Amino acid sequence: MTMNGAGKALGWALVGCGGAGRAHTGWAAATEGVTVRGFCDIQAGMAEQLQQQYGAEYATTDPERVFADSAVDIVSIATSHSSHADLAVAALQAGKHLFLEKPMAMTTTDCLRIHEAMQTAGTKLMLNFSIRFSGAARAIRQRVTAPKVSHSQCMMSRADLNRWRWRSVEGGGPLWDVGVHMVDYLCWIHDSAPVEIYATGGQITHPGELDSDDMVDTAAATIRFANDSVATFLMSDAGFNSVISKWFFEFFDGDNSAILYEHFRKVSFAAPGPNGEQKDETLTPPPIERLPLLVEAIRNDSEPYVPPQAGILSTLLVETIITSIHSGKPQQVDISALTETLAQ
């Protein structure tokens, strides 16, 4: 697809009109130079409701209607996890730019299939890893540039197992829902290739209650990076505590530290002062707007803010965590083949 010039409005459409899709719609409607054209969902009423609310051209239950619309330049996909790969490939083959919900796909193989379709089409793909858009999370990347040790945690109240995210095929469980966010942010801040993972866990909070014996509801892992920095990873629905909120991250570089909390809205920094005292600072910087970053990449023919490589790596790491839990052994993370594939 030819990159659009600055003067042409970009048509946008949504596939998947649930909660995440509604968020995408708000971003599209608020983005200058973007025109909301259509909505698609397997439940016709959900697509029709958004069509009426935002004055779009159409609502449909058939994603091919969206992909065949020559006036649509950007498609947001916010469907169940298992459907991402086929929908993303179809959208890219139709020449659309893509704003794709996490996870990119539920296997590394499918992620690479999406990436190949993107390269063939010559279009742009950006992932919606929410933590990266947080102003507080971005401040940590700017100020703690070489963490040696980190801790990541996502602790949730006991889950409603009737939700699709907890079905083994459709959603895959919490590692695919929240775990992908955590490993993506860790890799982004450590800024080094992960080389080894040791994980333990399994069905700790829901023994015998899930639809697959292989699904993981709790994981505790250690990740070692190529620069010899290390990260811990803790995820479960064993209980929520409002002091640090659902999400909690700590980073330490030997002198400075940063803590990300209050659902990654707030960051507290600590640094040594000139006289040996500790200097503390707490910030709540605003998040950055999401869809304009993809629009900018389209206009300038540049790499999107959260590129597809991040989606591929996060899926690979979740797969590796699961393998380590089931095997009881550390697992090497070999990204050399992945790097060679992406370089082609």
Wavefront OBJ file of the C-alpha trace (Angstrom):
o trace
v 0.000 0.000 0.000
v 1.239 3.498 -0.805
v 1.730 5.610 2.299
v -0.937 8.241 2.642
v -0.012 11.889 2.299
v -0.633 14.398 5.048
v -3.708 15.814 3.346
v -5.783 12.641 3.049
v -8.012 11.542 5.908
v -7.462 7.926 6.891
v -10.519 5.707 7.073
v -10.740 3.508 10.173
v -12.866 0.492 11.034
v -13.146 -1.889 13.973
v -13.445 -5.669 14.152
v -14.532 -6.682 17.642
v -16.910 -4.329 19.456
v -16.456 -5.428 23.071
v -14.766 -3.470 25.837
v -11.368 -3.235 24.168
v -12.991 -2.341 20.863
v -14.913 0.480 22.479
v -11.621 1.888 23.735
v -10.187 1.713 20.205
v -13.270 3.529 18.936
v -12.754 6.374 21.377
v -9.152 6.731 20.269
v -10.132 6.724 16.590
v -12.869 9.310 17.062
v -10.454 11.594 18.914
v -7.611 11.324 16.375
v -7.238 14.179 13.925
v -7.173 13.050 10.313
v -9.025 9.785 10.998
v -12.580 9.066 9.824
v -14.632 6.342 11.519
v -16.214 4.235 8.764
v -17.438 0.881 10.015
v -17.916 -1.626 12.816
v -17.915 -5.412 12.767
v -18.851 -7.917 15.447
v -20.305 -11.429 15.510
v -23.116 -9.898 17.580
v -24.852 -7.543 15.175
v -26.337 -5.420 17.924
v -22.950 -4.470 19.340
v -21.694 -3.247 15.959
v -24.951 -1.397 15.285
v -24.811 0.359 18.637
v -21.362 1.788 17.908
v -22.386 2.690 14.358
v -25.239 4.777 15.678
v -23.188 6.308 18.469
v -20.351 7.420 16.186
v -22.252 8.002 12.930
v -20.317 5.392 10.943
v -21.219 4.297 7.426
v -22.124 0.712 8.316
v -22.257 -2.125 10.823
v -21.696 -5.738 9.833
v -21.099 -9.222 11.170
v -18.736 -10.043 8.285
v -15.106 -8.841 8.626
v -14.674 -9.236 4.871
v -16.995 -6.240 4.475
v -14.422 -4.181 6.370
v -11.413 -5.640 4.557
v -13.030 -5.036 1.149
v -13.843 -1.390 1.930
v -11.430 0.676 -0.170
v -12.099 3.709 2.032
v -10.717 1.914 5.117
v -6.981 2.436 5.619
v -6.634 1.313 9.251
v -8.317 -1.630 10.940
v -8.363 -2.151 14.695
v -8.762 -5.797 15.705
v -10.019 -6.336 19.248
v -11.484 -9.831 19.119
v -10.804 -12.957 21.158
v -7.150 -13.982 21.292
v -7.491 -17.117 19.175
v -8.987 -15.154 16.257
v -6.208 -12.571 15.974
v -3.958 -14.444 13.571
v -6.456 -15.208 10.800
v -8.149 -11.814 11.016
v -4.838 -9.947 11.052
v -3.512 -11.841 8.030
v -6.742 -11.212 6.121
v -6.666 -7.496 6.924
v -3.025 -7.175 5.892
v -3.590 -9.125 2.679
v -6.334 -6.619 1.906
v -3.746 -3.835 2.213
v -4.870 -2.425 5.539
v -2.717 -0.931 8.270
v -3.380 -2.626 11.572
v -3.789 -1.664 15.233
v -3.877 -5.071 16.881
v -4.889 -5.928 20.424
v -2.592 -8.116 22.493
v -1.549 -10.841 22.267
v -0.382 -10.557 18.679
v -1.286 -14.250 18.386
v -1.256 -17.305 20.625
v 1.720 -19.020 18.975
v 5.028 -17.673 17.727
v 4.336 -19.414 14.423
v 1.131 -17.405 13.964
v 2.919 -14.188 14.963
v 5.493 -14.814 12.237
v 2.678 -15.525 9.779
v 1.199 -12.107 10.575
v 4.603 -10.459 10.223
v 5.148 -12.072 6.820
v 1.745 -10.824 5.630
v 2.624 -7.317 6.826
v 5.954 -7.354 4.981
v 4.325 -8.624 1.794
v 1.613 -5.959 1.956
v 4.018 -3.142 2.832
v 1.671 -1.885 5.532
v 2.131 -0.910 9.190
v 1.212 -2.886 12.303
v 1.174 -1.562 15.869
v 0.418 -3.576 19.017
v -1.706 -2.280 21.882
v 0.590 -3.048 24.811
v -1.083 -0.612 27.199
v 1.787 -0.145 29.668
v 4.015 1.361 26.987
v 1.577 4.272 26.548
v 1.634 5.132 30.264
v 3.417 8.391 31.044
v 4.755 6.908 34.282
v 6.056 3.789 32.501
v 7.721 5.937 29.845
v 9.397 8.043 32.532
v 11.060 4.913 33.925
v 12.497 4.050 30.513
v 13.917 7.574 30.269
v 15.457 7.709 33.758
v 16.447 4.123 34.650
v 18.286 3.255 31.475
v 20.146 0.112 32.580
v 18.287 -1.761 35.354
v 20.194 -4.641 36.895
v 17.264 -6.157 38.812
v 13.504 -5.814 38.459
v 10.283 -7.255 39.813
v 6.976 -7.412 37.967
v 3.647 -8.396 39.447
v 0.033 -8.678 38.366
v -2.214 -9.884 41.193
v -5.940 -9.965 40.564
v -9.083 -10.801 42.445
v -10.415 -14.289 41.856
v -11.452 -14.572 38.235
v -14.844 -15.226 36.710
v -14.089 -18.456 34.871
v -17.100 -17.981 32.590
v -15.330 -15.159 30.735
v -13.871 -16.084 27.346
v -10.370 -15.068 28.438
v -10.312 -18.095 30.759
v -11.285 -20.586 28.058
v -8.237 -22.548 26.926
v -8.750 -22.243 23.164
v -10.435 -18.858 22.866
v -8.475 -16.868 25.443
v -5.744 -19.074 26.898
v -5.972 -17.752 30.448
v -4.189 -14.924 32.260
v -0.743 -15.384 30.740
v -2.241 -14.406 27.384
v -4.427 -11.705 28.922
v -2.028 -9.901 31.265
v 1.237 -11.854 31.136
v 2.040 -10.609 27.625
v 1.873 -7.017 28.915
v 4.343 -7.825 31.689
v 7.008 -9.547 29.588
v 6.761 -6.868 26.909
v 7.343 -4.075 29.415
v 10.219 -5.937 31.088
v 11.987 -6.441 27.755
v 11.390 -2.793 26.832
v 12.922 -1.459 30.047
v 15.790 -3.949 30.350
v 16.532 -3.242 26.665
v 18.307 -6.569 26.253
v 17.434 -9.915 24.708
v 15.996 -12.481 27.156
v 18.134 -15.616 27.162
v 16.773 -17.905 29.894
v 13.542 -18.398 31.835
v 12.829 -20.582 34.829
v 9.182 -20.700 35.880
v 7.019 -22.606 38.299
v 3.283 -22.547 38.948
v 0.344 -24.114 37.171
v -3.238 -24.402 38.421
v -2.761 -23.020 41.910
v -5.936 -20.973 42.358
v -8.296 -23.108 40.233
v -7.219 -26.764 40.527
v -9.625 -28.915 38.553
v -11.843 -25.956 37.610
v -10.388 -25.014 34.227
v -11.277 -26.572 30.878
v -7.721 -27.758 30.241
v -5.147 -29.348 32.532
v -2.455 -27.437 30.664
v -3.817 -23.952 31.360
v -1.793 -21.874 33.829
v -3.526 -19.599 36.351
v -0.421 -18.771 38.420
v 3.187 -18.234 37.359
v 6.330 -17.257 39.239
v 9.326 -16.858 36.954
v 12.847 -15.510 36.684
v 14.055 -14.048 33.407
v 17.759 -13.599 32.644
v 18.788 -11.160 29.919
v 21.823 -11.113 27.638
v 23.311 -8.198 29.593
v 23.148 -10.356 32.790
v 20.328 -8.314 34.322
v 17.494 -10.318 35.886
v 13.750 -9.899 36.334
v 11.152 -11.678 38.419
v 7.608 -12.243 37.195
v 4.617 -13.018 39.429
v 1.070 -13.422 38.111
v -2.064 -14.894 39.671
v -5.684 -14.229 40.588
v -4.943 -15.096 44.223
v -6.090 -11.690 45.512
v -5.991 -7.928 45.025
v -4.430 -5.331 47.330
v -5.201 -1.664 46.761
v -1.929 -0.421 48.294
v 0.033 -1.258 45.147
v -2.885 -2.055 42.777
v -3.257 -4.834 40.244
v 0.015 -3.963 38.498
v 3.327 -3.382 40.288
v 6.855 -3.023 38.904
v 10.195 -2.233 40.546
v 13.482 -1.446 38.767
v 16.940 -1.026 40.320
v 20.164 -0.008 38.532
v 22.564 -0.142 41.472
v 21.978 3.445 42.603
v 18.574 4.532 41.376
v 15.220 2.833 41.691
v 11.731 3.260 40.258
v 8.391 1.838 41.340
v 5.399 1.785 38.984
v 1.992 1.373 40.629
v -1.646 2.571 40.747
v -2.402 0.657 37.539
v 0.802 2.054 35.965
v -0.377 5.646 36.452
v 2.118 6.657 39.153
v 5.891 6.289 39.465
v 8.144 6.893 42.476
v 11.855 7.420 41.900
v 14.619 7.215 44.509
v 18.193 8.376 43.909
v 21.231 9.099 46.096
v 21.709 12.777 46.929
v 25.032 14.664 46.969
v 25.471 14.146 50.719
v 24.462 10.501 50.790
v 20.811 11.126 51.591
v 18.072 9.575 49.467
v 16.092 11.842 47.161
v 12.522 10.721 46.472
v 10.213 11.967 43.733
v 6.721 10.815 42.775
v 5.173 11.650 39.405
v 1.841 11.052 37.680
v 2.558 12.059 34.074
v -0.290 11.736 31.566
v -0.396 8.873 29.050
v 0.331 9.462 25.396
v -2.364 9.123 22.734
v -2.244 5.777 20.936
v -3.721 5.850 17.457
v -1.892 9.077 16.451
v 1.358 7.113 16.802
v 0.228 4.645 14.144
v -0.996 7.487 11.949
v 2.425 9.111 12.276
v 4.147 5.888 11.223
v 1.846 5.629 8.188
v 2.404 9.251 7.171
v 6.192 9.077 7.608
v 6.692 5.455 6.533
v 8.448 4.810 9.858
v 8.338 2.039 12.456
v 5.282 2.191 14.743
v 5.755 3.005 18.432
v 5.014 -0.614 19.465
v 6.288 -2.639 16.493
v 5.306 -6.204 15.568
v 8.635 -7.507 16.858
v 7.416 -6.718 20.377
v 4.310 -8.828 19.835
v 6.302 -11.774 18.516
v 8.749 -11.675 21.437
v 6.035 -11.437 24.087
v 4.256 -14.487 22.680
v 7.550 -16.399 22.540
v 8.226 -15.585 26.212
v 4.753 -16.636 27.353
v 5.181 -19.907 25.460
v 8.560 -20.353 27.158
v 7.121 -19.666 30.628
v 4.438 -22.299 30.027
v 7.017 -24.821 28.794
v 9.198 -24.236 31.856
v 6.239 -24.684 34.224
v 5.179 -27.953 32.615
v 8.729 -29.330 32.317
v 9.968 -28.147 35.706
v 13.216 -27.038 34.028
v 14.829 -23.757 32.963
v 14.341 -22.976 29.295
v 16.745 -21.230 26.968
v 15.218 -18.423 24.919
v 16.741 -18.663 21.471
v 15.786 -15.566 19.524
v 18.509 -16.030 16.885
v 16.170 -17.806 14.457
v 13.519 -15.194 15.178
v 15.992 -12.368 14.508
v 17.063 -13.952 11.217
v 13.441 -14.337 10.112
v 12.609 -10.711 10.895
v 15.707 -9.497 9.073
v 14.662 -11.137 5.804
l 1 2 3 4 5 6 7 8 9 10 11 12 13 14 15 16 17 18 19 20 21 22 23 24 25 26 27 28 29 30 31 32 33 34 35 36 37 38 39 40 41 42 43 44 45 46 47 48 49 50 51 52 53 54 55 56 57 58 59 60 61 62 63 64 65 66 67 68 69 70 71 72 73 74 75 76 77 78 79 80 81 82 83 84 85 86 87 88 89 90 91 92 93 94 95 96 97 98 99 100 101 102 103 104 105 106 107 108 109 110 111 112 113 114 115 116 117 118 119 120 121 122 123 124 125 126 127 128 129 130 131 132 133 134 135 136 137 138 139 140 141 142 143 144 145 146 147 148 149 150 151 152 153 154 155 156 157 158 159 160 161 162 163 164 165 166 167 168 169 170 171 172 173 174 175 176 177 178 179 180 181 182 183 184 185 186 187 188 189 190 191 192 193 194 195 196 197 198 199 200 201 202 203 204 205 206 207 208 209 210 211 212 213 214 215 216 217 218 219 220 221 222 223 224 225 226 227 228 229 230 231 232 233 234 235 236 237 238 239 240 241 242 243 244 245 246 247 248 249 250 251 252 253 254 255 256 257 258 259 260 261 262 263 264 265 266 267 268 269 270 271 272 273 274 275 276 277 278 279 280 281 282 283 284 285 286 287 288 289 290 291 292 293 294 295 296 297 298 299 300 301 302 303 304 305 306 307 308 309 310 311 312 313 314 315 316 317 318 319 320 321 322 323 324 325 326 327 328 329 330 331 332 333 334 335 336 337 338 339 340 341 342 343 344
